[in-house]
Amino acid sequence: MARRPQIVLVDELAHTNAPGSRHPKRYQDVLEILEAGINVYTTLNIQHVDSRVDAVGRITGIRVAETVPDSVIDRADEIQLIDLTPEKLRERLHEGKVYLGDKAATAANNFFREENLTALREISLRLTAERVGQTLRGVMESKQIAGPWKTNECPLVAVGPSPFSEKLIRWTRRVAAALDTPWVAVYVESPRPLSDEEKTRLSKNLSLARQLGAEIVLTSGEDVAGALLQAAREHNATQIIIGKTATSGWQRFFQGGSLVDQLIQRSGDIDIYVVRAEKSPSATRPRIGSETVKSWLQELWIGSLAVAGVTLACWLALGLIGYWAVALIYLSLVVFLATRFHRLTILWTATASALLWDFMFIPPRFTFRIGQLPDLLMLLLFYIIALVMGQLTYKLRLQEQAERKHDQRTQALFRIAQSAVESTTLDDGLRRTLQEIETLLQAPAAVMLANEGGQLEQKFSNADWTLNEKEIGVATWAYLNNRPAGRFTDSLPDSQNFYLPLHTTKTKFGVLVLRLAERKSLALEERELAEAIADQAAVMVERYRLIQQAGRAQLVEESERLYKVILDSVSHELKTPLAVITAAAENLKQRQVSEKDPAGQLTEEIQGAVIRLRRAIENLLGMSRIESGRLKLELNWCEVAELLQAAREQVAEVLSHHKVRGSLSPELPLVKLDFGLMVHAFSNLLTNAALYSPEDSEIRLSAHMDGQTLIVRISDEGPGLPEGDPNRVFEKFYRGPNAKPGGSGLGLAIVKALVAAHGGEITAENNPDRGATFTVRLPVTVTPLDAETPLI
């Protein structure tokens, strides 16, 4: 990358890099090379395409571990298929051109079987055909060719912590690629808490969907079917793809059917696709950890003790309350436990309460036989109501916890936004932001901002820790590439910290650092929260810097205004005494003082100084008029020859020691210009040519038409323009190294402004031999008059 070649050849795009490399995968290296503006030619086998891994596994019986996301392949400008027949490929294998030694024989009997190669060849052809179809649609769209190829389909896949979601994601990616349409991956967060294993798998599934090009949507709700349908309507999805779920009979009864049944019943005009799992449903269920089992056993023990205590109390007070009141006490116990424990504990408590009430309180007691029908109905109703109320209370508790968690995150983001408004300094705002993120994520945080030289500096940290050289390198990579890096990412994952770039749509400012060395995982919601806080911090930095820029701009504006006022005032104040000096010098000259007399020489010097001072004042007034916005063009028909002659006469004294030669085209028409302003512009150019060329040298003046453009050139025989950028001479107050004393450096700046006001341009260049040439190009309105114009 430091050499910046035009093309880089990279073999085996799906290769895994050595441990400790910048990226775990080679395709990530290729992406970074592309971001640096370098073209890449690379190779890839069909079995390594991520969306085709499942199909390859079914055909060959081999699970391919090294894959490349389809989003990387979509970035390719061109795909060339190297198509070989199975016979030819097996022949190359036997010749040792694929594997050497025993590996070739093993491959020939396994992966390189003829039936496998034929199927893989078909997958390659299909993938290439899809890409050609996409290219054709792009060409038709760019050339506005109508056709029946356009589609409005949008598939949506339901993603969860199940291992089967990985297959669903790849299946949806293939559907979206065939339809050439964007797709959406949705995860519905239910109140049920996830285990660490489920959180890790969910994060992996969503990362896979993001790599394959899906738009990730996170939502929450107890009604999963309703949340999926709502997400589909919000994103205009026409298809919902979901895996076949295993639902028991009692779940169907209490939940109104399986998730698939609910979607089909409520989908309306949205198509539902159900994809079967390769494994049995039981194989995809998450394993229950030992800590979870221990917690459940503890809850069951506490629930049993509570039921036993209530039973004992009711037995002692049976004569006072009656056996029907015992049911209400048991029901209250079930509802109370539902606000604290898992639903399994609630089920056990409700069942135990019903059995104990029947056995110990309903006549005949100490037997499960019920003598009267009202008691039997009461027992059944008690059990059903206890289960329903317990489950509803449990769901309300989970929903309340989820709402509290969501509200906590929302309040944190609100406080960060509020701190950006209330904080008087950037330091205070960022420190408050770090406090919020450390409270929410329970991890030390720091902010690194780039200085004027583009180097990151650790500015803010509430903890006493600094980054070593290696970690600063990771932070710099995240800042320069504008991508997350470090722990729990695909870029420099060996780092101890997690780095998020602070950037807006226009500018990047630095990185947010989270110290996660002791964390085993970073949950998806935590990463989303960290990214949201990083975005808020970036907006905060941008806001304060814009405020600083606005303050500096206001100061500059006030300085410019004061400068224009003073300039305008001084220029006008100088005009009156200048007129008096001019009149006095003329009176002295009219007395016919001899030129040999020292008084006569002084008169000549006074007149020369007056001319220079008048020119300087006119330039100052002209620049003040231009910058004030009061310059208005008065366009009139004029002859080019008359225009240039007037400019010559205005500076005749300056040109008196030079030879001016004119060469005007005889076919110059009348043009529409502001005569006075252009006389001023050309007189400044002639003055500049005279001042920067020796006496008795030649100044050449030419004019001709090029279509609707008037081109005027003024050349001199002076030392020429300074090396480097010759157009610097048009900057305000710029004076060349050979400039004579007394000038203001505004003459050529005024010329450029006046030419630009007419919609033209002026350029300067050195002549091949000596001197410089100034070329003015003016787009003008001309008359059809075609008369000969004499030379100047």
SULBELZI-V465667 format. One record per pair of residues at least 12 apart in sequence whose ideal C-beta (glycine too) atoms are under 7 Angstrom apart, sorted by the first residue. I is the first residue (numbers start at 1). J is the second residue. If there is no record, write none. Layout:
I;J, I;J
This chain:
1;33, 1;36, 1;38, 4;38, 5;38, 6;39, 7;39, 7;41, 8;33, 8;38, 8;40, 9;41, 10;26, 10;30, 10;40, 10;42, 11;43, 12;26, 12;43, 13;26, 13;27, 13;30, 13;42, 13;43, 13;44, 13;68, 14;27, 14;44, 14;48, 14;66, 14;67, 14;68, 15;66, 16;66, 20;494, 22;491, 22;492, 23;490, 23;491, 24;490, 24;493, 27;68, 27;72, 28;490, 28;491, 30;42, 31;72, 32;481, 35;481, 44;68, 46;120, 46;123, 46;124, 46;127, 47;64, 47;120, 48;64, 48;66, 48;67, 48;68, 49;68, 49;70, 49;73, 49;127, 50;67, 50;68, 50;69, 50;70, 50;170, 50;212, 51;70, 51;170, 51;173, 51;174, 51;177, 51;212, 52;123, 53;67, 53;170, 54;167, 54;170, 55;123, 56;120, 59;116, 59;119, 60;111, 60;116, 62;111, 69;211, 69;212, 70;173, 70;177, 70;212, 70;213, 71;211, 71;212, 71;213, 74;213, 79;128, 79;131, 81;124, 81;128, 86;114, 86;117, 86;118, 86;121, 89;117, 90;108, 90;112, 90;114, 93;107, 93;108, 93;112, 130;177, 130;178, 133;180, 134;180, 137;149, 137;180, 151;179, 151;180, 151;181, 153;179, 153;181, 153;238, 153;239, 154;181, 154;182, 154;183, 154;184, 154;235, 154;236, 154;237, 154;238, 155;172, 155;175, 155;176, 155;183, 155;237, 155;239, 155;241, 156;183, 156;184, 156;186, 156;231, 156;232, 156;235, 156;237, 156;239, 156;240, 156;241, 157;169, 157;172, 157;185, 157;241, 158;186, 158;228, 158;240, 158;242, 159;185, 159;186, 159;187, 159;205, 159;206, 159;209, 160;187, 160;202, 161;194, 161;198, 161;201, 161;202, 161;286, 162;243, 162;284, 163;201, 163;284, 164;243, 164;277, 164;284, 165;205, 166;205, 166;208, 168;241, 168;243, 168;275, 169;185, 169;205, 169;208, 169;209, 169;212, 171;241, 171;275, 172;241, 173;212, 182;215, 183;214, 184;214, 184;215, 184;217, 184;235, 184;237, 185;206, 185;209, 185;214, 185;216, 186;217, 186;219, 186;228, 186;231, 187;202, 187;206, 187;218, 188;219, 188;220, 188;221, 188;224, 188;227, 188;228, 189;218, 189;220, 190;222, 190;224, 191;222, 191;395, 191;398, 191;399, 191;402, 192;398, 195;286, 195;289, 195;292, 196;521, 197;286, 197;287, 198;286, 199;521, 199;523, 200;521, 202;524, 203;523, 203;524, 206;524, 217;231, 217;235, 218;528, 219;231, 220;402, 222;395, 222;399, 224;259, 225;259, 225;262, 225;263, 225;266, 228;240, 228;263, 229;266, 229;267, 229;270, 232;270, 237;270, 238;270, 238;271, 239;271, 239;273, 240;263, 240;267, 240;270, 240;272, 241;273, 241;275, 242;259, 242;260, 242;263, 242;272, 242;274, 243;275, 243;277, 244;260, 244;274, 244;275, 244;276, 244;277, 245;258, 245;259, 245;260, 246;281, 260;274, 296;342, 296;344, 299;341, 299;342, 299;345, 300;345, 300;348, 303;337, 303;341, 303;345, 303;348, 303;349, 304;352, 306;333, 306;337, 307;333, 307;349, 307;352, 307;353, 307;356, 310;329, 310;330, 310;333, 311;356, 311;360, 314;326, 314;329, 315;360, 318;361, 323;361, 323;362, 324;378, 326;357, 326;361, 327;357, 327;378, 327;382, 330;353, 330;357, 331;382, 331;385, 331;386, 331;389, 333;349, 333;353, 334;346, 334;349, 334;350, 334;353, 334;386, 334;389, 334;390, 335;389, 335;390, 335;393, 337;349, 338;390, 338;393, 338;394, 338;397, 339;393, 339;397, 343;391, 343;394, 346;390, 346;391, 346;394, 350;383, 350;386, 350;387, 350;390, 353;386, 354;379, 354;382, 354;383, 357;379, 358;370, 358;379, 362;375, 362;379, 409;440, 409;529, 412;436, 412;440, 413;532, 413;536, 415;436, 416;433, 416;436, 416;533, 416;536, 417;536, 419;432, 419;433, 420;539, 420;540, 420;543, 426;541, 426;544, 427;460, 429;540, 430;447, 430;460, 430;537, 430;540, 431;460, 431;462, 433;533, 433;537, 433;540, 434;447, 434;460, 434;462, 435;462, 436;533, 437;530, 437;533, 438;462, 440;529, 441;514, 441;526, 441;530, 443;514, 443;515, 443;516, 444;463, 444;465, 444;515, 445;512, 445;513, 445;514, 446;458, 446;460, 446;461, 446;513, 447;459, 447;460, 447;510, 447;512, 447;537, 448;475, 448;510, 448;511, 448;513, 449;509, 449;510, 450;479, 450;509, 450;510, 456;472, 456;475, 456;476, 456;479, 456;510, 456;511, 465;515, 471;495, 471;496, 471;497, 474;486, 474;492, 474;495, 474;499, 475;499, 475;511, 475;513, 477;491, 477;492, 478;499, 478;501, 478;511, 479;501, 479;508, 479;510, 479;511, 482;501, 482;503, 482;508, 483;501, 484;499, 484;500, 485;499, 486;498, 486;499, 487;516, 488;516, 488;522, 496;515, 496;517, 497;513, 497;514, 497;515, 497;516, 498;514, 498;516, 498;522, 499;511, 499;513, 500;512, 500;530, 500;531, 500;534, 502;534, 502;537, 502;538, 502;541, 503;538, 504;538, 504;539, 504;542, 507;542, 509;538, 509;541, 512;534, 512;537, 514;530, 564;624, 564;627, 564;628, 567;620, 567;624, 568;624, 571;617, 571;620, 571;621, 571;624, 574;617, 575;617, 578;610, 578;613, 578;614, 578;617, 581;606, 581;610, 582;610, 585;603, 585;606, 585;607, 585;610, 588;603, 589;603, 611;653, 612;742, 615;687, 616;744, 619;744, 619;746, 619;747, 619;750, 620;744, 620;746, 622;680, 622;750, 623;746, 623;749, 623;750, 626;750, 626;753, 631;757, 633;674, 633;757, 633;758, 634;674, 635;672, 635;673, 635;674, 636;672, 636;675, 637;670, 637;672, 637;783, 638;670, 638;671, 638;673, 638;675, 639;670, 639;789, 640;664, 640;668, 640;671, 640;703, 640;710, 641;664, 641;668, 641;789, 641;790, 641;792, 643;675, 643;678, 643;679, 644;682, 644;701, 644;703, 644;792, 645;792, 646;679, 647;679, 647;682, 647;683, 647;686, 648;660, 648;686, 648;792, 650;679, 650;683, 651;683, 651;686, 651;687, 654;687, 654;690, 655;686, 655;690, 657;695, 657;696, 658;690, 658;693, 658;695, 658;697, 658;699, 659;696, 659;698, 659;699, 660;699, 660;701, 661;698, 661;700, 661;701, 662;701, 662;791, 662;792, 663;702, 663;791, 664;702, 664;703, 664;789, 664;791, 664;792, 665;703, 665;704, 665;705, 666;788, 666;789, 667;786, 668;703, 668;705, 668;789, 669;782, 669;783, 669;785, 669;786, 670;782, 670;783, 670;785, 671;710, 671;780, 671;781, 671;782, 672;780, 672;781, 673;758, 673;780, 677;754, 678;754, 680;754, 681;751, 681;754, 681;755, 684;747, 684;748, 684;750, 684;751, 685;714, 685;751, 685;774, 686;699, 686;714, 687;747, 688;747, 688;748, 689;714, 689;716, 691;740, 692;716, 692;718, 692;736, 692;738, 693;716, 693;717, 693;718, 693;771, 697;716, 697;717, 698;717, 699;714, 699;716, 700;715, 701;714, 701;792, 708;779, 708;780, 708;782, 709;777, 709;778, 709;779, 710;778, 710;780, 711;775, 711;777, 712;776, 713;773, 713;775, 714;774, 715;767, 715;771, 715;773, 716;771, 716;772, 717;770, 717;771, 718;771, 718;772, 719;738, 720;766, 720;770, 720;771, 720;772, 721;764, 721;766, 721;772, 722;736, 722;737, 726;764, 726;765, 726;766, 727;763, 727;764, 729;748, 729;764, 730;748, 730;749, 730;752, 731;749, 732;745, 732;746, 732;749, 733;745, 733;746, 755;776, 755;778, 758;778, 759;779, 760;776, 760;777, 760;778, 760;779, 761;777, 762;774, 762;775, 762;776, 763;775
